[in-house]
Amino acid sequence: MSYTSRLTQAIINLDALVKNYQYLDNLASNSNTIAVLKADAYGHDASKVAHALSSEVKVFAVAFIDEALALRDAGIKNTVLILEGPFNESDFEIALENNFALMLHSNYQLEWLKSITPEFSGELWLKVDTGMNRLGFQVEQIDNVMSQLSAQQINNLVLCSHFATADQIDCARPAKQLAKLKALVAKHGCKYSMANSAGILNWPESHGHYNRLGLALYGASPIGDSPKSQPLIPAMTLQANIIAIHTVNVGESVGYGNNWQAERETKLATVAIGYADGYPRNAKSGTPVFINGAQAPLVGRVSMDMITVDITDLKHTAIGDTVELWGKNLSIDIVAQNSDTINYELLTRVSKRVPRVFTG
Ligand SMILES: *Cc1c(COP(=O)(O)O)cnc(C)c1O
C-alpha cells in the first residue's frame, strides 16, 4: 500500500528493538543470542527488523525455509536457523546454497540427510524432546541419531531443546528439561541451545552457546510484569483514529448485538480499526484504549473495520484524534488479558492491511 487515506498503522520503533536486543544479550553474556524473526518478525516486518539488527546479531531464526529465503531476497547475509528444519528433501540443497542451519527433529529428515551425495556439509542442529512432547527426537534416540552422522557433521552440531513452561518461575519442569539436555551435552560434548525469551529472563542456568530470543526482542514480556521485564521497550504501537462521535441514551446498544447497553447518556467514539486489522474480536467491553493521555473503555462488539469506545469521561476528544490500541502507553498484556489470549498472538495477527511505519 503506497497511498494511505486511513491513518490506522503499526508504528515500529527500530531503536527499541536494538535496545531490547542489547539488554537481553547482556543478560546472557556468554551466549550467542539468536534473534527469532518468524511470522514476519512477530508482525513487525522481518526484513526491516533484520536490517535494523544485522550488525548486532550473528544468527537469525525463522520457522521454515520460505521465511529464510525472504530474508535473503531482502539482502540479509546472516546465518539463518530454520527452527522446523527441512519440509522436503530439496530444502537441504537450498540450505547449503544459502547458509541456512537446519534443525533436524524426526527420522524422515535424517533419512533425507543420509541420501544426499556429496554429504551435506551445512550446519545442523538436533532438536531433542526433553518433555514438551511437541517436536524433537526422544532423549534415548540421540545416541542412535548421532551414530548416523559423519564426524564433520557432529563437529558443528548443536543440541537444542525447547521449554514448555519457562514463564513459570515456581514450576519444576524447566529444571527437569534442562537437566535432560545437559546430560546429553556432557556425554557428547556438543554445543547446545535451550533458552527462549522466558529462559533468558527466568533461567540463567539455561543460557547455552546459543539462546533463541523471540518475544522479548519486541519489547513484550513472556513473564508478565516483573523487575526483569521492566527494561523492555514495546517496539510496536498500534494506532487508529476516531472517525465519528455521537451520543446515545440510557438503555441503547452499540454495534452488532446487544452485549453492551448504555447505563448513562454516553458519548461514543467510533475508531477505524477492527478484527480484520488484527484487533481481537474477543476483546470484552471495558478493554482500555488510550486517547489523548487517558484511558477509555471499549464498548460493544468489535466489528471488522471499527470499534466503539466510551469517551464520556474524556475532555477535548474530537474526530481525527489518535487512539492507541497497544504500545508505548498501553500494555499489550492488558488487551491480551481482556481478549483471552496472549501478547504473542496479538502481535503476530496484526494484518497486512495495517501499514507498518518505522521510526528510530
Ligand atoms: C518461536 C521460538 C522461539 C522464540 O520463543 P520466544 O518465547 O518468542 O522467545 C525459540 N525457539 C523455538 C524453537 C521457537 O519456535
The ligand as a Gaussian input file, in Angstrom:
#p B3LYP/6-31G(d) Opt

LIG

0 1
 C        9.456000     -19.233000      18.497000
 C       10.570000     -19.996000      19.075000
 C       11.473000     -19.388000      19.956000
 C       11.277000     -17.987000      20.495000
 O       10.400000     -18.053000      21.576000
 P       10.005000     -16.743000      22.425000
 O        9.172000     -17.261000      23.519000
 O        9.226000     -15.870000      21.488000
 O       11.274000     -16.122000      22.845000
 C       12.553000     -20.133000      20.393000
 N       12.736000     -21.412000      19.987000
 C       11.872000     -22.024000      19.155000
 C       12.120000     -23.434000      18.772000
 C       10.770000     -21.354000      18.680000
 O        9.902000     -21.976000      17.875000

